């Protein structure tokens, strides 16, 4: 299926979940609004007939009853489908369900379906032989059409996302957004003074470092004329008592220390929004799961490498590694640990090469990826690419057909030969 803007928008709706409470609130509002409308509109029609489809009392009651029972059955079917989708995603990687908003977005759909059924039941209770609220019954039919359309659209979007390539594309789209908003180029000014005799702030509870509020920490550091070094990177797990921050050359007041500790946000697990490396981790998980003997699906691994290549190209010229945050006067106030180019490349490629060492598709796709990256990276970063070329050459010699394995192919297998002319006819 071709990748169209509409398809990308539909996929993006199921990438990172929004906050759960707004979705729950909207679902509850749809149900409550349906109850109020189903009660108020028939009363309005009793005194001010508005119009609608022509129904007698028996036909209206049969229609509303059929709508209510049908929508309730459809809701159960959608709940089953969403549950199966979540299980399918978890089979690919248990962590993917945490960033793909299947259940969160489905709450709104469940609210719409339940609201339609409740609306039909409330209107049904007000149908009399002497009064048939024709507009209310007509609206029930309209709500059925809208709910059915929303259900079909949701199922179509889920079908696209839950395939191996769809999951990789979904993570890749989200990762591109996060890279543009999270990993900004560091200031080239050298870092602040080394912590010779630092004051250490430790974690007060366990969790994963979800985000580090660099501007807030730098502001506090400037206010007290100190330099702060963060000791735990985003994505690291910490226990109570784990050192989080070093402060030099003097300690800060207790209230400032509390604010500094709170600026290192902890969560139960990693999340892609402030942790781009976690997005790469998820793409690699999809690939190596596909390369496991139980699955044996190298094509999905190649699709994951497509997204990994796009991410590495976005990072090729970006300054990576430890970042220094400065105050308004240009003084270094905060040092943040971040992975460098070699660490990113190892995260993206090393495990795929290891688990795909016996796959022709993986060898050829990895070699094509390195060929694409080579002209795009600065000279200082080419050594890491050379190292992976050497590893690929060594691994290819163990395969039954080394010449085929050492040919670069962006499709894995089946792509056109480089600089090859067409066949004569």
BELKA-V641410 format. One line per field, one symbol per residue. ss: DSSP state (2 for helix, 1 for strand, 0 for the rest). burial: # if it has 9 or more other C-alpha atoms within 8 Angstrom, else .. Layout:
ss = ???
burial = ???
This chain:
ss = 00002222222200000002222222222222222222222222222000000000222222222222222222222222222222222222000222000222222222222222222222220000000002222222222222222222222222222002222222222222222222000000000000000011110000111111022222222220001111000000110000111111000002222222220111100002220222222222222222000000022222222222222222200000001111000001111100002222222222222220000222222222222222000022222222222222222200000222200000000000000000000
burial = .......#.###.####.....##.###.######.###.##.###.....#..#.#..##.###.###.##..#..#...#..##.###.###.##.####.#####################..#....#######.##.##..#..##.....##.###.#############.##..#...#.....#..#..######..#########.#######...##########..###..#######......##..##.#####..###.###.###############....##.######.###.###..##..########....###########.##########.###..############.##.##...##.##...#..##.##..#..#..##.#####.............
